[in-house]
Amino acid sequence: MRNNNMKKLTLLLVLFGFRWLNAQDIEKKVKDLLAKMTVEEKVAQLRSSFMAYPEVSDALLNDPKKMDSLYGQGIGMINPGYGADLAHTIGYRNKIQDYINAKTRMKIPPIFLDEAHHGLVAQDADVFPTSIALACSWDTLITEKIYSYIAALARARGTTMVLAPVIDVTRDPRWGRTGETFGEDPYLCGLMGSAVVRGFQGSSDGSITKDHIGATLKHFTGHGQSEGGINQGPADYPERVLRTFHMEPFRLAIQRVQPAGIMPAYVEIDGVPCHANEWLLKEVARKEWNYKGVFVSDWWAIDQLYQKHLVAADRKAAALIAFNAGVTVDLPMGKNYAELNTLFREGKINMKGLDEAVSYVLRLKFKLGLFDDSAPISVEKAKQKINQPEGRELALKAAEESMVLLKNDNHILPLKKDQYKTIAVIGQMAEKNYTGDYSGYPVSTVSILDGIKNELGNNATILYSHGVDLTASSDSLIGRVILPKPDDNLKKIQEAVQVAQKSDLIIVAVGEIEPFSMEAGTPDHFGDMADLDLQSQQEDMVKALVATGKPVIVYLVHGRPLSISWISKNVPAIVDGWFTGEECGTAFAHILFGDVNPSGKLTISIPRSAGQIPIYYNHKPSAHFFEYVTEKNTPLYPFGFGMSYTHYSYSPLRLSGRTVSVDVTNTGNIKGDEIVQCYIHQKVSSVTRPVKELKDFARISLNPGETKTVNFTIDDSKLAFWTKNMKYAVEPGVFEIMIGRSSGDTQKIELTINPNSVQ
């Protein structure tokens, strides 16, 4: 009886508005819906609109002609307009949804998009460590919790899909988007990216659970090693290199968590832009990896096919190329895919191809539950998600785990709270908490200066000096950075020295702010660097502070690795803080004074200079074979490196079958977390292999004197590679299993794989 009533109710819903009650049989519902749609309505589902162009306003929303032109046939996705407050954002989204319900024939709900790299890019949204920082925690569990929290915040505002995470492998840190990535290792990028997707979507099977949202992996592929480190530059690498490094995180994530979306990269591969690359999107992702989600274009990337790459004559030709390559939705304004109506009438695309593309969008909308819930977005419910203790606690924990102790001579850290009576805090980035590119606007943030003051209370006097200016223009993200005049900064250095001379200890924050480290997207929006040096005489300032004879502690703020060779040699302690979110200052103070034992480890190598690039750890045997005339061939700090206030000893490795074991003991007197890393290298293979490749890791907590056994099982997935014949397979032979505290500090044991033991 209940099933009959359900069928009747579903039929009524279909007849009076095509709204579905549930998603129990998504494929049937998609097929039924496609049968009722016109070509124009189908094309509309492959298009998007941008709430900034034209700017969504009450005037636009109340203009029937404009609304009809934008949404009259429906719309696939709607991109955000940045800067609007919570009430306006929700109000506009509700009005657009109301229009679609009332005025469109099919009443298909739109997907509201947002950016959420390290927090929702919106007003009153928590900001967490950037990906390059969070990766240094090597903590997939807290990563999943963070992005589940972000998902709930986003869903409460009406966001149903986000354009995150970035899982590009960074192999050139000059690139301004380095901070958006999880580093230089494909395995770690794949696992951290999978944790983000699980958090966003609430599952590992591709379903999207209540209060969760769809995730979008980006940028497929090669984006993190563009020519010259310039954003969107060519990535002309052989297929084996692409598959081994740049494509591997995407393969892992699709295999593990089935993301809702993937965004192709702006770059070209072997002369073919990714948005025109049928081999990449259809042959590899769809057929080989069985990917069933949507491919959303990067913003204006289809336009670039005729405006920048010059592989299409005009907009219509670009639309045809992208559609045939497998790009599902045209972001951010959908103007290119408006041409699909004409292309269909001309017979250049057929109904089968159109239906296949639209089915991906409709399937996602059913998975998101958009057909089941037509209730307006509640401003009051969204406000309840703002500034929650859970968010600040996650932000603090993540920041504490992400900071990396690079140097600690003579155990100068941690400081005792009553050890120094007067402390000088120096630097522009000490007074203001810079949170990095793609940041939202949290209710509050804690700077380094405030964190130290809050931690010490009346135990010490805190003196502050701004030090050098990083820019003469402003902190604006638009326009070329104008550096301050050297003489002006020299005066500020002298002022900082005068303050420092009154102190017993100096803490100086140096690095870079967002205009030096962000996405370069337009001719007046830069972000890539030609070198990795500290800008604006920051090193001169540190030298002057060191010359006072007072102990100096350096705190690094940045989105990419910086060349700090002089600082590394001449200051006793360095804490690498990256852009670590709204609780940065509190986290640093906790580490500085020993409330927290640092545990972060680098996920990208720090070069001695830009001249060493590329300097990633997983290089080929012939790379870095010789030293330079005037410089070493090793990084300043290697991948996986990070110090602690305690010490961990590693027992000799033990091998039992395919399991390698090691006992790790905390031999110090402070509780701490150690990140045990497992690398593999095949001694002889049909093609050259990296000298070592990360294949597993374990983050463990150890009390003083405690020992834990860490086991790594070496299955075929850890041994397979792209052979000489371009087959992904295991070649029998001898493998070196290397386990240790960093890529530069391991011990090894050999594992022999016979032909009959390949699993």
Number of C-alpha atoms within 10 A of each C-alpha: 6 7 8 9 10 12 13 12 14 17 15 14 14 16 10 10 15 19 22 20 19 16 19 10 9 17 14 11 17 20 14 13 16 19 10 12 15 12 17 16 22 26 26 25 28 29 25 29 22 19 19 16 11 13 11 19 14 12 10 13 15 12 11 14 12 14 16 15 10 18 21 19 24 30 25 28 28 24 24 22 17 15 14 15 12 16 15 15 21 21 19 17 23 18 15 19 22 17 20 23 18 12 17 18 15 21 20 24 26 24 24 21 23 22 23 25 26 27 28 26 23 25 18 18 26 32 32 34 32 29 28 29 34 31 28 28 26 27 20 20 12 20 26 22 19 25 28 23 22 28 29 20 26 30 18 22 24 23 26 26 30 25 21 26 28 26 33 34 29 32 26 24 32 26 29 26 26 31 28 28 29 30 29 29 25 28 22 24 30 25 24 27 32 29 28 30 32 29 28 34 30 24 17 19 14 22 20 24 15 13 19 28 30 31 27 25 28 25 26 26 28 30 32 32 29 22 16 16 24 23 24 21 18 22 24 18 16 10 15 17 14 16 21 17 23 29 25 22 28 31 19 20 25 27 17 18 22 25 31 29 26 29 25 26 23 28 28 23 22 13 13 19 25 30 32 26 21 21 15 21 22 18 15 15 22 16 12 11 15 14 21 18 23 24 26 28 25 21 17 17 27 33 22 18 26 18 16 11 17 13 17 21 11 14 20 19 19 26 28 22 20 27 25 19 19 25 29 28 30 30 26 24 23 28 19 23 28 20 17 26 16 14 17 17 11 10 9 11 17 12 12 9 13 19 18 13 23 23 23 21 27 28 20 23 24 23 21 25 19 22 20 15 13 14 10 14 18 15 17 11 12 19 16 11 21 16 15 14 10 12 22 20 13 19 24 24 18 28 30 29 27 31 31 26 25 19 22 18 10 8 12 16 20 19 14 13 16 11 11 14 14 18 20 23 27 30 27 22 25 28 20 15 23 24 27 27 25 19 26 25 18 21 13 14 22 21 24 28 27 19 21 25 18 14 18 17 11 12 15 16 14 17 17 20 21 18 29 27 23 27 18 13 13 14 13 12 20 15 14 15 19 12 16 17 13 13 9 12 21 16 13 18 27 16 15 26 24 14 20 29 15 14 20 16 20 27 24 29 28 25 29 25 23 21 25 25 25 26 24 20 12 9 9 11 17 22 24 22 19 12 15 19 20 16 19 21 21 23 17 16 24 27 16 16 26 20 12 14 12 15 17 24 25 24 24 24 25 27 32 31 28 24 20 19 15 12 17 17 9 12 19 19 23 23 23 26 28 31 32 35 33 29 29 31 29 24 30 29 25 20 23 22 17 17 13 20 22 29 26 32 29 29 29 30 25 27 25 25 19 20 12 17 18 16 27 24 24 21 15 14 12 10 13 15 9 9 10 11 7 6 11 13 17 18 19 17 20 22 23 24 23 25 19 22 21 19 16 20 14 18 12 13 18 14 16 9 10 14 13 22 18 19 16 21 20 23 17 16 12 17 20 21 19 25 23 21 21 26 23 24 21 22 13 13 17 10 11 14 20 16 18 20 23 21 21 18 19 15 15 14 15 18 15 16 13 14 17 13 12 15 17 19 14 18 12 16 12 16 20 15 20 19 17 12 9 11 11 15 15 19 20 18 14 16 19 18 24 23 27 22 22 21 22 15 13 16 17 18 15 17 20 14 18 11 11 7 9 14 9
